[in-house]
Amino acid sequence: MNATVRTAAASLAAFLALAAGPPSALAEPTPGGSAPGAAASSAPAPGKGGFTWAVRPSGPTGPSGRDYFVYTASPGQRIKDRVTITNLGDKPLTLRVYATDAFNTADGAFALLTADRQATGVGTWAAFTAGTQTVKPGKRVQVPFTLTVPNDATPGDHSGGVVTAVTEQRTANGGQRVNVDRRVAARVHVRVNGPLTPSVQVDSLTTDYSAPAAGSGSMKVTYRVRNTGNVRVTASARITSAGPFGWTRGKAVSRPIPELLPGSSYTFTERVAGVVPAGPLTTSVRLSLADPATGGALPSRPVVRTASAWGVPWLGLGVLVLVVAGGVLLVCRRRRPA
């Protein structure tokens, strides 16, 4: 693997890891690119000779206590703010500072574009007073920036992050020198004024019933949830399975749906246990939407989608066949001439 590939892999691992953690999670990939989860989820003790830093929204004198940069703005509006960078290491730290766009990974994590991908949304709205910052050991700096909402910005939520990055040269296992990007970011959410449409749909639902020869079985349910609105949402899902005439079969499954950015989708697989084979079975997925900022329910109707499968009662069917066969044999014997 060449140095460019290694660097890209490390950058992606860093972004995925920090996105799953708190706003100031420390991205700490190993040389050659580590799997997501290599970053610390909280600030570790400064390592000797290492780079360790934190990034948070700023107030007039330092970190403001905000977790993210969250704004409500109109098209054409300009917003001035500051980000605090704290050097937790024991040597000077020079960082690149810029903004980029957010997206959802396949497993539902909040992530930011890697440095080799061009931003087209919020990442192009922010302008910083300087593209690099040097922070002394144990010190912090405040970096002003201006966020300008375009005149043609569409209503709804636009998400990204303020990114700080440093590139280190490290030696790979084969003795090869590679560049490894380490990044820490603070999330940015901008809600542009206008008509807001919280909406999701279940655009794929499949079911598969399995059961032993005797007793109840389970229904495997796979479904994809897509955010078709223009605001970020979360949801709670309830999955049930019912037999003929709406008789409930099995134990209902509930799960939280993580935050979905507009246009993003997640795929989930659940298993409803204790489903008695009763012929035609109907599985239902019901979603109730909520606001990720407040946790409160959104004023929208629950989204429901159903799918059908067959649960053949093999044991009962076998017994019925034996009973019918025995009856036929008995009748034939009685009719046989003496």
TIDO-342801 format. One record per residue: residue in three letters; chain; x, y, z of N, C-alpha, C in turn. Coordinates in steps of 0.02 Angstrom, whole numbers, plus 50000, padded with zeros to 5 digits. Layout:
// residues N
REC  resn  chain   n_px   n_py   n_pz  ca_px  ca_py  ca_pz   c_px   c_py   c_pz
REC   ALA      A      X      Y      Z      X      Y      Z      X      Y      Z
...
END
This chain:
// residues 338
REC  resn  chain   n_px   n_py   n_pz  ca_px  ca_py  ca_pz   c_px   c_py   c_pz
REC   MET      A  50043  49940  50000  50000  50000  50000  50044  50062  50000
REC   ASN      A  50033  50110  49954  50076  50169  49951  50058  50219  50005
REC   ALA      A  50100  50272  50009  50092  50320  50064  50026  50358  50059
REC   THR      A  50005  50373  49997  49942  50411  49988  49883  50371  50014
REC   VAL      A  49882  50307  49995  49827  50264  50018  49827  50258  50093
REC   ARG      A  49886  50250  50123  49890  50244  50195  49865  50307  50229
REC   THR      A  49883  50365  50200  49861  50428  50230  49786  50435  50227
REC   ALA      A  49756  50418  50169  49684  50423  50163  49649  50376  50211
REC   ALA      A  49676  50316  50220  49645  50269  50266  49648  50295  50337
REC   ALA      A  49704  50323  50356  49711  50350  50423  49663  50408  50434
REC   SER      A  49656  50452  50383  49611  50509  50390  49540  50486  50399
REC   LEU      A  49518  50437  50360  49450  50412  50366  49439  50381  50434
REC   ALA      A  49487  50342  50458  49480  50311  50524  49473  50363  50578
REC   ALA      A  49512  50416  50572  49509  50469  50622  49441  50502  50623
REC   PHE      A  49413  50517  50563  49349  50550  50560  49294  50507  50587
REC   LEU      A  49294  50442  50569  49241  50398  50593  49245  50392  50668
REC   ALA      A  49305  50388  50695  49313  50379  50767  49290  50441  50805
REC   LEU      A  49311  50500  50781  49292  50560  50819  49218  50575  50812
REC   ALA      A  49188  50555  50755  49117  50569  50746  49074  50531  50795
REC   ALA      A  49096  50472  50816  49056  50432  50862  49064  50455  50934
REC   GLY      A  49115  50495  50948  49129  50517  51015  49102  50585  51029
REC   PRO      A  49121  50615  51086  49098  50682  51103  49129  50734  51057
REC   PRO      A  49107  50798  51060  49130  50848  51013  49205  50858  51014
REC   SER      A  49239  50848  51071  49311  50858  51074  49349  50792  51078
REC   ALA      A  49320  50739  51050  49354  50675  51050  49420  50681  51014
REC   LEU      A  49470  50644  51036  49537  50650  51009  49550  50597  50958
REC   ALA      A  49562  50617  50896  49575  50569  50843  49648  50548  50846
REC   GLU      A  49660  50484  50854  49727  50460  50866  49739  50395  50827
REC   PRO      A  49737  50398  50759  49748  50337  50721  49820  50314  50724
REC   THR      A  49831  50249  50716  49898  50222  50714  49924  50225  50643
REC   PRO      A  49991  50219  50632  50018  50222  50565  49986  50169  50521
REC   GLY      A  49975  50189  50457  49947  50142  50410  49872  50141  50411
REC   GLY      A  49840  50179  50456  49768  50181  50458  49740  50129  50504
REC   SER      A  49706  50151  50556  49677  50105  50604  49603  50099  50593
REC   ALA      A  49574  50048  50623  49502  50040  50617  49466  50091  50660
REC   PRO      A  49404  50109  50642  49367  50155  50685  49365  50131  50756
REC   GLY      A  49376  50177  50802  49378  50159  50872  49447  50167  50901
REC   ALA      A  49497  50183  50857  49565  50193  50882  49572  50259  50918
REC   ALA      A  49527  50306  50905  49531  50370  50939  49506  50365  51010
REC   ALA      A  49534  50407  51053  49511  50409  51122  49443  50442  51124
REC   SER      A  49398  50417  51166  49331  50447  51171  49330  50504  51221
REC   SER      A  49384  50513  51259  49391  50570  51303  49465  50589  51304
REC   ALA      A  49480  50647  51329  49548  50672  51326  49594  50631  51371
REC   PRO      A  49645  50596  51343  49692  50559  51385  49744  50606  51415
REC   ALA      A  49782  50581  51461  49837  50621  51488  49886  50635  51433
REC   PRO      A  49913  50696  51429  49960  50713  51376  50019  50665  51376
REC   GLY      A  50032  50635  51319  50089  50590  51313  50153  50629  51297
REC   LYS      A  50209  50607  51323  50272  50642  51313  50290  50638  51239
REC   GLY      A  50300  50697  51209  50319  50700  51139  50261  50690  51091
REC   GLY      A  50201  50681  51115  50144  50667  51072  50101  50728  51063
REC   PHE      A  50055  50724  51013  50008  50777  51000  49941  50758  51031
REC   THR      A  49915  50801  51075  49849  50790  51104  49816  50858  51111
REC   TRP      A  49755  50864  51083  49723  50929  51086  49647  50921  51085
REC   ALA      A  49612  50974  51101  49539  50974  51104  49512  51035  51067
REC   VAL      A  49452  51027  51040  49420  51081  51001  49348  51089  51027
REC   ARG      A  49329  51151  51043  49261  51163  51067  49238  51233  51045
REC   PRO      A  49172  51243  51040  49148  51311  51028  49171  51358  51083
REC   SER      A  49182  51421  51065  49213  51468  51111  49165  51523  51131
REC   GLY      A  49178  51551  51191  49145  51611  51214  49196  51667  51215
REC   PRO      A  49181  51724  51247  49228  51780  51248  49294  51764  51282
REC   THR      A  49295  51718  51331  49357  51705  51368  49380  51633  51362
REC   GLY      A  49347  51592  51324  49367  51522  51318  49308  51478  51298
REC   PRO      A  49315  51412  51308  49260  51367  51291  49194  51390  51323
REC   SER      A  49141  51389  51283  49077  51419  51305  49030  51370  51339
REC   GLY      A  49047  51306  51340  49002  51256  51368  48955  51226  51315
REC   ARG      A  48956  51254  51255  48916  51224  51201  48949  51160  51177
REC   ASP      A  48908  51111  51160  48935  51050  51131  48951  51059  51057
REC   TYR      A  48906  51092  51022  48913  51101  50949  48902  51174  50931
REC   PHE      A  48919  51191  50869  48898  51255  50841  48829  51244  50810
REC   VAL      A  48777  51275  50840  48709  51267  50816  48680  51336  50802
REC   TYR      A  48657  51346  50740  48631  51411  50721  48564  51404  50685
REC   THR      A  48522  51456  50692  48464  51464  50649  48473  51530  50612
REC   ALA      A  48470  51527  50546  48487  51586  50507  48443  51591  50445
REC   SER      A  48445  51649  50414  48409  51661  50351  48459  51663  50293
REC   PRO      A  48437  51649  50233  48482  51655  50175  48513  51724  50172
REC   GLY      A  48578  51726  50160  48615  51789  50157  48641  51813  50223
REC   GLN      A  48621  51783  50278  48643  51806  50345  48716  51787  50357
REC   ARG      A  48751  51830  50394  48821  51817  50414  48824  51809  50490
REC   ILE      A  48860  51757  50511  48866  51742  50583  48940  51741  50601
REC   LYS      A  48958  51777  50654  49027  51778  50678  49032  51736  50741
REC   ASP      A  49083  51694  50746  49091  51651  50804  49165  51635  50812
REC   ARG      A  49180  51595  50864  49250  51576  50877  49253  51504  50901
REC   VAL      A  49310  51473  50885  49322  51404  50907  49385  51405  50951
REC   THR      A  49383  51368  51006  49441  51363  51051  49480  51299  51037
REC   ILE      A  49545  51306  51029  49590  51248  51020  49636  51246  51080
REC   THR      A  49637  51190  51116  49678  51183  51176  49731  51130  51164
REC   ASN      A  49794  51149  51173  49851  51103  51166  49861  51067  51232
REC   LEU      A  49845  51002  51234  49853  50962  51295  49920  50924  51297
REC   GLY      A  49962  50936  51246  50026  50902  51243  50082  50942  51274
REC   ASP      A  50143  50918  51263  50201  50950  51294  50248  50982  51244
REC   LYS      A  50225  50994  51183  50265  51030  51134  50220  51071  51090
REC   PRO      A  50246  51123  51057  50203  51167  51015  50168  51126  50961
REC   LEU      A  50108  51149  50944  50066  51113  50897  50042  51161  50843
REC   THR      A  50057  51145  50780  50034  51186  50724  49981  51147  50686
REC   LEU      A  49922  51177  50681  49863  51142  50654  49835  51179  50594
REC   ARG      A  49810  51142  50547  49768  51170  50494  49697  51176  50521
REC   VAL      A  49664  51231  50504  49596  51243  50528  49551  51257  50468
REC   TYR      A  49497  51219  50461  49452  51229  50404  49385  51198  50422
REC   ALA      A  49337  51205  50377  49270  51176  50386  49256  51127  50330
REC   THR      A  49213  51079  50343  49193  51032  50291  49122  51008  50304
REC   ASP      A  49097  50965  50260  49028  50941  50263  49023  50876  50303
REC   ALA      A  48963  50862  50328  48950  50800  50366  48908  50752  50323
REC   PHE      A  48912  50688  50343  48870  50637  50312  48861  50581  50363
REC   ASN      A  48814  50536  50348  48804  50477  50390  48838  50417  50358
REC   THR      A  48874  50379  50398  48905  50318  50374  48852  50263  50369
REC   ALA      A  48871  50207  50340  48823  50152  50330  48795  50126  50395
REC   ASP      A  48835  50130  50449  48812  50105  50514  48779  50159  50556
REC   GLY      A  48767  50218  50527  48730  50269  50562  48770  50320  50599
REC   ALA      A  48836  50318  50594  48878  50366  50631  48880  50434  50595
REC   PHE      A  48888  50487  50633  48899  50554  50606  48973  50559  50587
REC   ALA      A  48987  50578  50525  49056  50581  50502  49066  50643  50459
REC   LEU      A  49130  50661  50448  49148  50719  50408  49190  50697  50349
REC   LEU      A  49185  50735  50294  49223  50719  50235  49298  50720  50250
REC   THR      A  49334  50673  50220  49407  50673  50227  49437  50729  50186
REC   ALA      A  49500  50744  50198  49531  50802  50168  49534  50799  50092
REC   ASP      A  49531  50739  50064  49536  50732  49991  49469  50740  49956
REC   ARG      A  49415  50754  49994  49349  50764  49964  49327  50836  49971
REC   GLN      A  49300  50863  49917  49282  50934  49915  49214  50946  49948
REC   ALA      A  49212  50995  49993  49148  51014  50025  49106  51053  49975
REC   THR      A  49039  51045  49981  48993  51081  49937  48939  51117  49978
REC   GLY      A  48935  51104  50044  48883  51133  50085  48912  51180  50138
REC   VAL      A  48897  51165  50202  48919  51207  50257  48995  51218  50256
REC   GLY      A  49031  51168  50233  49104  51175  50231  49129  51232  50188
REC   THR      A  49087  51255  50141  49105  51313  50099  49078  51378  50127
REC   TRP      A  49039  51375  50180  49008  51436  50207  49053  51471  50258
REC   ALA      A  49101  51436  50288  49141  51463  50342  49209  51488  50316
REC   ALA      A  49228  51547  50340  49293  51576  50323  49330  51593  50388
REC   PHE      A  49393  51571  50393  49433  51581  50453  49484  51637  50443
REC   THR      A  49502  51670  50499  49550  51724  50494  49619  51699  50473
REC   ALA      A  49634  51636  50488  49697  51606  50468  49687  51532  50457
REC   GLY      A  49722  51504  50407  49715  51434  50390  49755  51388  50435
REC   THR      A  49803  51415  50472  49843  51376  50519  49849  51413  50585
REC   GLN      A  49856  51375  50638  49864  51403  50705  49918  51364  50742
REC   THR      A  49962  51400  50778  50012  51368  50820  49993  51380  50893
REC   VAL      A  49989  51326  50931  49968  51329  51001  50025  51303  51045
REC   LYS      A  50044  51342  51096  50097  51321  51141  50073  51267  51188
REC   PRO      A  50119  51227  51217  50099  51173  51262  50058  51200  51322
REC   GLY      A  50003  51168  51336  49961  51187  51392  49922  51251  51382
REC   LYS      A  49925  51280  51323  49890  51342  51308  49832  51330  51261
REC   ARG      A  49792  51383  51251  49737  51379  51203  49733  51443  51164
REC   VAL      A  49703  51438  51105  49693  51496  51063  49620  51497  51040
REC   GLN      A  49596  51558  51027  49530  51566  50999  49536  51587  50927
REC   VAL      A  49502  51551  50883  49506  51565  50812  49440  51592  50787
REC   PRO      A  49437  51656  50768  49374  51684  50742  49359  51657  50672
REC   PHE      A  49295  51653  50658  49275  51635  50589  49208  51668  50575
REC   THR      A  49192  51673  50511  49128  51701  50488  49093  51649  50446
REC   LEU      A  49030  51636  50464  48990  51589  50426  48938  51629  50387
REC   THR      A  48940  51625  50321  48895  51662  50278  48848  51614  50243
REC   VAL      A  48783  51621  50258  48733  51577  50226  48719  51603  50156
REC   PRO      A  48726  51562  50105  48714  51585  50036  48643  51610  50026
REC   ASN      A  48634  51656  49980  48567  51684  49966  48520  51630  49940
REC   ASP      A  48547  51579  49907  48505  51527  49878  48504  51464  49921
REC   ALA      A  48524  51469  49985  48524  51410  50029  48453  51384  50037
REC   THR      A  48445  51319  50033  48378  51289  50040  48358  51285  50113
REC   PRO      A  48293  51291  50128  48270  51285  50198  48287  51217  50227
REC   GLY      A  48296  51216  50293  48310  51153  50328  48379  51150  50357
REC   ASP      A  48400  51090  50376  48463  51081  50412  48521  51066  50365
REC   HIS      A  48578  51098  50381  48640  51087  50344  48694  51074  50397
REC   SER      A  48730  51019  50390  48776  50997  50443  48847  50989  50417
REC   GLY      A  48894  51003  50461  48965  50995  50445  49006  50996  50508
REC   GLY      A  49067  51022  50503  49111  51025  50561  49168  51073  50551
REC   VAL      A  49192  51102  50607  49254  51141  50607  49310  51093  50624
REC   VAL      A  49357  51086  50578  49408  51034  50583  49476  51065  50598
REC   THR      A  49513  51031  50643  49583  51048  50654  49624  50986  50639
REC   ALA      A  49680  50994  50604  49718  50935  50581  49792  50948  50583
REC   VAL      A  49829  50895  50597  49902  50896  50595  49926  50834  50557
REC   THR      A  49978  50841  50518  50005  50785  50480  50072  50765  50510
REC   GLU      A  50078  50701  50526  50141  50674  50553  50171  50624  50505
REC   GLN      A  50236  50620  50504  50270  50568  50468  50288  50511  50515
REC   ARG      A  50269  50451  50497  50283  50393  50539  50312  50338  50496
REC   THR      A  50342  50290  50528  50372  50234  50493  50326  50174  50496
REC   ALA      A  50307  50148  50438  50262  50091  50434  50302  50027  50450
REC   ASN      A  50265  49971  50452  50297  49907  50470  50353  49889  50423
REC   GLY      A  50346  49906  50358  50398  49889  50310  50455  49939  50307
REC   GLY      A  50457  49987  50355  50510  50037  50354  50494  50096  50310
REC   GLN      A  50436  50098  50281  50416  50151  50235  50391  50211  50275
REC   ARG      A  50411  50271  50254  50388  50333  50286  50321  50353  50256
REC   VAL      A  50270  50363  50299  50204  50381  50276  50179  50443  50314
REC   ASN      A  50135  50480  50281  50103  50537  50314  50037  50514  50345
REC   VAL      A  50026  50532  50407  49965  50514  50443  49931  50578  50466
REC   ASP      A  49870  50590  50443  49831  50647  50465  49794  50630  50529
REC   ARG      A  49799  50674  50578  49761  50667  50640  49716  50728  50645
REC   ARG      A  49652  50716  50660  49602  50769  50657  49557  50769  50718
REC   VAL      A  49537  50827  50739  49487  50836  50791  49439  50890  50766
REC   ALA      A  49373  50879  50777  49324  50925  50749  49268  50939  50798
REC   ALA      A  49234  50995  50787  49173  51013  50823  49117  51017  50772
REC   ARG      A  49061  50987  50787  49005  50985  50739  48974  51054  50729
REC   VAL      A  48947  51064  50668  48912  51125  50650  48844  51106  50621
REC   HIS      A  48790  51135  50650  48723  51124  50624  48692  51192  50610
REC   VAL      A  48672  51204  50548  48641  51267  50529  48571  51252  50503
REC   ARG      A  48520  51282  50534  48451  51275  50510  48432  51339  50473
REC   VAL      A  48421  51332  50408  48403  51390  50367  48327  51399  50370
REC   ASN      A  48306  51461  50384  48235  51475  50391  48196  51461  50326
REC   GLY      A  48134  51439  50335  48091  51422  50279  48048  51363  50298
REC   PRO      A  48009  51336  50252  47966  51279  50267  48008  51219  50289
REC   LEU      A  47991  51190  50346  48026  51132  50372  47981  51070  50364
REC   THR      A  48010  51017  50339  47971  50956  50325  48006  50895  50355
REC   PRO      A  47993  50881  50420  48020  50819  50448  47984  50759  50418
REC   SER      A  48022  50715  50387  47991  50658  50353  48041  50602  50344
REC   VAL      A  48018  50540  50357  48058  50481  50342  48014  50430  50308
REC   GLN      A  48045  50382  50276  48008  50327  50247  48047  50262  50255
REC   VAL      A  48010  50207  50258  48041  50141  50257  48040  50119  50184
REC   ASP      A  48096  50126  50149  48095  50113  50077  48117  50043  50059
REC   SER      A  48128  50001  50109  48143  49931  50095  48126  49891  50158
REC   LEU      A  48086  49838  50149  48066  49795  50205  48061  49723  50180
REC   THR      A  48100  49678  50211  48097  49608  50194  48090  49567  50258
REC   THR      A  48056  49510  50253  48045  49466  50310  48063  49395  50292
REC   ASP      A  48085  49358  50341  48103  49288  50331  48086  49250  50394
REC   TYR      A  48038  49202  50389  48017  49164  50447  48054  49098  50451
REC   SER      A  48076  49080  50510  48108  49015  50521  48084  48987  50587
REC   ALA      A  48075  48919  50589  48050  48887  50649  48072  48814  50649
REC   PRO      A  48080  48784  50708  48094  48712  50712  48032  48673  50693
REC   ALA      A  48038  48607  50691  47981  48564  50673  47925  48572  50723
REC   ALA      A  47942  48584  50785  47891  48593  50836  47905  48657  50876
REC   GLY      A  47854  48692  50895  47862  48753  50935  47862  48815  50893
REC   SER      A  47872  48871  50926  47871  48937  50893  47937  48951  50860
REC   GLY      A  47937  48999  50813  47997  49018  50777  48011  49092  50785
REC   SER      A  48045  49121  50737  48062  49192  50740  48057  49222  50670
REC   MET      A  48044  49286  50669  48039  49323  50606  48099  49370  50600
REC   LYS      A  48139  49360  50548  48196  49405  50535  48170  49463  50492
REC   VAL      A  48180  49524  50517  48153  49583  50484  48211  49630  50465
REC   THR      A  48218  49646  50402  48269  49693  50378  48234  49752  50345
REC   TYR      A  48251  49812  50366  48218  49871  50339  48267  49929  50334
REC   ARG      A  48256  49973  50286  48298  50032  50276  48256  50094  50288
REC   VAL      A  48282  50138  50331  48248  50201  50348  48285  50258  50314
REC   ARG      A  48249  50299  50277  48279  50355  50241  48247  50421  50263
REC   ASN      A  48290  50472  50273  48265  50539  50289  48248  50574  50224
REC   THR      A  48183  50581  50211  48160  50612  50149  48141  50686  50160
REC   GLY      A  48150  50711  50221  48134  50781  50235  48195  50826  50229
REC   ASN      A  48189  50886  50257  48245  50934  50253  48273  50952  50322
REC   VAL      A  48255  50914  50374  48283  50925  50441  48310  50859  50468
REC   ARG      A  48359  50862  50511  48386  50801  50541  48336  50775  50593
REC   VAL      A  48330  50710  50597  48280  50680  50642  48309  50617  50674
REC   THR      A  48279  50598  50729  48288  50531  50757  48218  50499  50759
REC   ALA      A  48216  50437  50777  48151  50403  50780  48155  50344  50827
REC   SER      A  48096  50322  50848  48092  50259  50885  48053  50210  50841
REC   ALA      A  48079  50150  50834  48048  50099  50791  48017  50044  50834
REC   ARG      A  47959  50020  50813  47926  49963  50846  47909  49912  50792
REC   ILE      A  47933  49851  50801  47924  49799  50752  47881  49743  50782
REC   THR      A  47826  49727  50749  47780  49676  50774  47764  49626  50718
REC   SER      A  47741  49567  50739  47719  49516  50691  47651  49490  50714
REC   ALA      A  47604  49483  50666  47536  49461  50683  47513  49407  50634
REC   GLY      A  47470  49364  50659  47443  49311  50618  47376  49329  50589
REC   PRO      A  47336  49280  50566  47270  49294  50538  47225  49330  50588
REC   PHE      A  47183  49375  50561  47136  49414  50602  47170  49461  50651
REC   GLY      A  47235  49476  50638  47271  49523  50680  47295  49496  50746
REC   TRP      A  47291  49430  50757  47316  49401  50819  47391  49414  50824
REC   THR      A  47413  49444  50879  47483  49460  50889  47523  49396  50902
REC   ARG      A  47579  49390  50867  47623  49333  50875  47693  49357  50893
REC   GLY      A  47721  49327  50943  47790  49344  50961  47794  49407  51003
REC   LYS      A  47856  49423  51022  47869  49480  51065  47892  49540  51023
REC   ALA      A  47856  49596  51030  47873  49656  50991  47944  49679  51008
REC   VAL      A  47977  49708  50958  48045  49734  50966  48044  49809  50957
REC   SER      A  48077  49845  51002  48083  49918  50997  48156  49937  50994
REC   ARG      A  48172  49989  50956  48241  50013  50953  48242  50087  50934
REC   PRO      A  48292  50123  50958  48300  50193  50937  48335  50197  50870
REC   ILE      A  48312  50242  50828  48345  50255  50764  48391  50315  50775
REC   PRO      A  48457  50308  50763  48502  50365  50775  48488  50423  50727
REC   GLU      A  48521  50479  50741  48509  50539  50702  48521  50528  50628
REC   LEU      A  48473  50549  50588  48476  50545  50515  48481  50615  50487
REC   LEU      A  48534  50629  50449  48539  50692  50414  48495  50688  50352
REC   PRO      A  48471  50745  50326  48428  50744  50267  48461  50706  50210
REC   GLY      A  48423  50661  50180  48448  50621  50123  48484  50558  50143
REC   SER      A  48499  50548  50207  48536  50489  50229  48489  50432  50246
REC   SER      A  48517  50371  50248  48477  50313  50264  48518  50263  50304
REC   TYR      A  48484  50222  50345  48514  50168  50383  48476  50104  50368
REC   THR      A  48510  50048  50372  48478  49983  50365  48485  49945  50431
REC   PHE      A  48430  49917  50454  48429  49881  50518  48403  49810  50507
REC   THR      A  48424  49765  50550  48398  49697  50551  48378  49679  50622
REC   GLU      A  48315  49659  50630  48289  49638  50695  48263  49567  50690
REC   ARG      A  48253  49536  50748  48224  49469  50750  48169  49468  50803
REC   VAL      A  48107  49455  50780  48050  49450  50824  48043  49377  50844
REC   ALA      A  48054  49363  50908  48054  49294  50933  47984  49274  50956
REC   GLY      A  47974  49208  50963  47912  49182  50990  47853  49186  50943
REC   VAL      A  47867  49185  50877  47813  49190  50828  47787  49119  50812
REC   VAL      A  47725  49107  50829  47694  49041  50818  47676  49034  50744
REC   PRO      A  47695  48979  50711  47676  48970  50640  47600  48964  50634
REC   ALA      A  47571  49011  50599  47498  49012  50593  47476  49028  50522
REC   GLY      A  47518  49008  50474  47501  49023  50404  47524  49092  50385
REC   PRO      A  47480  49134  50359  47500  49202  50338  47517  49245  50399
REC   LEU      A  47577  49275  50398  47601  49318  50452  47615  49387  50423
REC   THR      A  47595  49439  50458  47607  49508  50436  47654  49543  50485
REC   THR      A  47709  49569  50459  47758  49606  50500  47750  49680  50488
REC   SER      A  47751  49719  50542  47741  49791  50537  47799  49828  50569
REC   VAL      A  47824  49880  50534  47875  49926  50561  47842  49994  50569
REC   ARG      A  47842  50020  50630  47810  50084  50645  47863  50132  50672
REC   LEU      A  47870  50191  50642  47920  50241  50662  47886  50303  50689
REC   SER      A  47908  50326  50747  47885  50389  50777  47943  50437  50779
REC   LEU      A  47936  50495  50747  47992  50542  50738  48003  50586  50800
REC   ALA      A  48066  50605  50810  48084  50650  50865  48138  50698  50842
REC   ASP      A  48143  50754  50879  48193  50805  50865  48257  50786  50902
REC   PRO      A  48314  50776  50866  48376  50757  50901  48403  50810  50948
REC   ALA      A  48384  50873  50937  48409  50926  50981  48374  50926  51048
REC   THR      A  48309  50912  51049  48270  50915  51111  48247  50847  51135
REC   GLY      A  48244  50798  51091  48218  50733  51109  48142  50730  51108
REC   GLY      A  48110  50786  51094  48037  50788  51093  48008  50761  51028
REC   ALA      A  47946  50738  51030  47913  50712  50971  47900  50767  50920
REC   LEU      A  47906  50750  50856  47892  50798  50803  47819  50793  50782
REC   PRO      A  47789  50849  50760  47718  50848  50740  47709  50815  50672
REC   SER      A  47718  50751  50669  47707  50714  50607  47677  50646  50624
REC   ARG      A  47641  50618  50577  47609  50554  50589  47662  50498  50590
REC   PRO      A  47651  50446  50630  47696  50389  50628  47699  50359  50558
REC   VAL      A  47756  50333  50540  47766  50301  50475  47760  50226  50485
REC   VAL      A  47717  50194  50446  47705  50122  50454  47714  50088  50386
REC   ARG      A  47749  50031  50387  47754  49989  50327  47748  49916  50348
REC   THR      A  47716  49876  50307  47705  49806  50323  47730  49761  50267
REC   ALA      A  47744  49698  50286  47763  49647  50237  47737  49580  50262
REC   SER      A  47727  49533  50216  47697  49469  50234  47746  49411  50222
REC   ALA      A  47736  49358  50261  47774  49297  50254  47730  49239  50277
REC   TRP      A  47750  49179  50261  47711  49120  50281  47748  49082  50335
REC   GLY      A  47711  49066  50388  47737  49023  50441  47699  48958  50440
REC   VAL      A  47726  48908  50407  47690  48845  50398  47694  48803  50462
REC   PRO      A  47637  48784  50492  47637  48742  50552  47651  48669  50534
REC   TRP      A  47714  48653  50523  47731  48586  50497  47707  48530  50544
REC   LEU      A  47714  48539  50609  47693  48487  50655  47618  48475  50651
REC   GLY      A  47579  48529  50654  47507  48522  50649  47486  48494  50582
REC   LEU      A  47521  48517  50528  47505  48492  50462  47520  48417  50457
REC   GLY      A  47575  48395  50487  47593  48324  50486  47542  48282  50524
REC   VAL      A  47521  48307  50582  47469  48271  50621  47405  48267  50582
REC   LEU      A  47386  48322  50549  47324  48322  50509  47328  48271  50453
REC   VAL      A  47385  48267  50420  47394  48219  50365  47387  48148  50391
REC   LEU      A  47417  48134  50449  47412  48067  50478  47340  48050  50497
REC   VAL      A  47304  48099  50526  47234  48087  50545  47192  48073  50483
REC   VAL      A  47200  48113  50430  47162  48103  50369  47178  48036  50337
REC   ALA      A  47243  48020  50336  47264  47956  50306  47235  47897  50345
REC   GLY      A  47236  47903  50413  47207  47850  50454  47133  47842  50443
REC   GLY      A  47097  47899  50436  47026  47896  50424  47009  47863  50357
REC   VAL      A  47048  47881  50306  47037  47851  50240  47049  47776  50242
REC   LEU      A  47103  47756  50276  47118  47684  50282  47063  47647  50319
REC   LEU      A  47036  47677  50371  46983  47645  50410  46920  47636  50368
REC   VAL      A  46903  47687  50330  46844  47683  50287  46852  47629  50234
REC   CYS      A  46912  47626  50205  46926  47576  50154  46919  47505  50182
REC   ARG      A  46943  47495  50242  46939  47429  50273  46867  47409  50286
REC   ARG      A  46826  47458  50308  46756  47442  50323  46717  47424  50260
REC   ARG      A  46736  47453  50205  46702  47440  50143  46726  47376  50108
REC   ARG      A  46780  47348  50132  46807  47288  50100  46760  47230  50110
REC   PRO      A  46742  47190  50058  46696  47133  50066  46725  47081  50112
REC   ALA      A  46679  47046  50148  46701  46994  50195  46731  46936  50155
END
